[in-house]
Amino acid sequence: MPERKDRARNIEKLEMRPVEFECHGELLRGDLYLPKNRSHNSKLPSVIVTGAWTSIKEQMSGLYASELALRGFASLAFDFRGWGLSARDDKVKYLENPNRKIDDIRAAIDFMGRCEEVDPDKICGLGICGSAGYMSAATGGNRHIHSLALVGPQLYNSEIIAEVYGGADEVIALLKLGRDASIHEVPRYIVAASKVDETALMYGVEYYTDEDRGLIPEFDNKFNLASWEELLTFDGVGTAEKQNQPTLIIHSEAAAAPKGVKEFARRMGDRATTLWFEDVSQFDFYDKSAPIDRALEAVTEHFHSTL
């Protein structure tokens, strides 16, 4: 993947079109990336790209979408309801609710099928980090999707959730916190990422706390405490059971919860291909040139070979 100056020049090879579509009567806003050198008489294969939890379309999903457009795809990065530009008219904000986001992805799939530039028989899904389970749930058994890729997937089940969050008692406490927040008259938000606020969801976590990386002006940097119940009871690993798309999984032992990825792949059997990178952290998958370039090469090959 090109470095920033080269990437800025490459953006000139793309058309980025602001788009809107609805989910359950609520408006979602996104960016549709198209290669400028496309034949206007032909339909393009397309990819819907989603990013890590709390993220917006100007972060990793937009990066991957723009790079895929340079490789000949019509690519969509969008803000989930309550996040980024989609939060503008939404009363429910900063809610990391897997089922709500799964519905948003399904709405995005329907939208792409209606785009005049898109071949409706060649629509793909790409889920990055925390949205990988959402993407898997939204695309499994969906006749409008024809191929799937997961990059740096953060796939949890109840066992892994207990390990990540410090044991069953800590999970129970977070569930209670989430339930209390969900019935609270006023929404309860905390900072999503901070280097100084120890109460932040992601305290001292790289990428999100670096202005040269994920801490961009558009980033909401908030987390709705009512998220916890749905988030901690969502079984991302279990979505493999209904996942019938040819699937490429790209991960690293140095990234988030490789145990969940291995179990997901085991359940998918020969429907999935797993590519393991060495010494690549979770955050490297978000914006580091070398692993992203390798991932995009593999994802592009996978989509072309399975469509």
Disulfide bonds with the S-S distance in Angstrom:
none
